Amino acid sequence: FFIIPLKRNSKLIDYSTGTERHFMFEDRPVFYSRYERDGRTLYTFRNDFLRAEEEKDYLRRHEKGSKPTFRKIRERMGTISVTTNLKASGEIVYGMLKSRADIEQSYDTFKNTIHGDRTYVRDDFQMQGWTFINFLALILHYRIYNLLRKHDLLKRHSPEDVIRHLERVSMLKIGEEWKMSEIPKKTRDIIEALEMPIMQKSGS
């Protein structure tokens, strides 16, 4: 099968929203329409969160732009359209489309989430250690992603959400013993939903 993204100005794309459906992805709604053009099956997906970001960026850069031009461009904002021969729901097509970007996303995660592009090292040994630690961080990030996917929780959480919650869990040394800190309820709920062995190993 194939899934081919189209340029936003492609004449094949229908930006009307009369037959839109929706599904949840990482706790945000994604709207989509499925239609036929020239014997091809097309999907147009719209993410309103992304649309708002693009609108803000456009208006900031074109404060004196004409309203008709903005209205024409606005219908394309926050959208991605594809043609495919895959016979599946919009949610499955979108998920497979997102998975195609794993390599680019890995680099983006390395750079923006774990800040792996910031070296601050002075010699080869520090560089080796820095590379190794960031490699482990990237592996852990995608283990969390796979857990979210396995438990069908990508509609509600992103790996970054889980990491922010896990940052609240720490080990405290009391006398000669190590004790786990009290875990907030929301964090505990996420740990249990993902079946992470953190609390079991601590004896909680």
Long-range contacts (C-beta under 8 A, 24 or more apart in sequence): 1-84, 1-85, 1-86, 2-84, 2-85, 2-86, 3-82, 3-83, 3-84, 3-86, 3-93, 3-96, 3-97, 3-100, 4-82, 4-83, 4-84, 5-80, 5-81, 5-82, 5-97, 6-42, 6-81, 6-82, 6-83, 8-76, 8-79, 8-81, 9-76, 10-81, 12-37, 12-38, 12-40, 12-42, 12-81, 12-83, 13-42, 13-44, 13-81, 14-42, 14-44, 15-44, 15-75, 15-76, 15-79, 17-46, 20-46, 21-90, 23-89, 23-90, 23-91, 23-94, 23-155, 24-155, 24-156, 25-91, 25-94, 25-95, 25-98, 25-154, 25-155, 26-154, 26-155, 26-156, 26-157, 26-158, 27-155, 27-156, 27-157, 27-158, 30-91, 30-94, 32-90, 32-94, 34-90, 40-83, 41-83, 41-84, 41-85, 42-81, 42-82, 42-83, 42-84, 43-81, 43-82, 43-84, 43-90, 43-93, 43-94, 44-79, 44-80, 44-81, 45-79, 45-80, 45-81, 45-82, 45-90, 45-94, 45-97, 46-78, 46-79, 47-78, 47-79, 48-78, 49-78, 50-77, 50-78, 51-77, 51-78, 51-79, 52-78, 53-78, 54-78, 106-138, 106-142, 109-138, 109-141, 109-159, 110-134, 110-138, 113-141, 113-159, 113-160, 113-163, 114-138, 114-141, 144-194, 147-194, 147-195, 147-196, 148-194, 151-193, 151-194, 151-195, 153-193, 153-194, 157-190, 161-190, 162-190, 162-194, 165-190, 165-191, 166-191, 169-198, 180-204
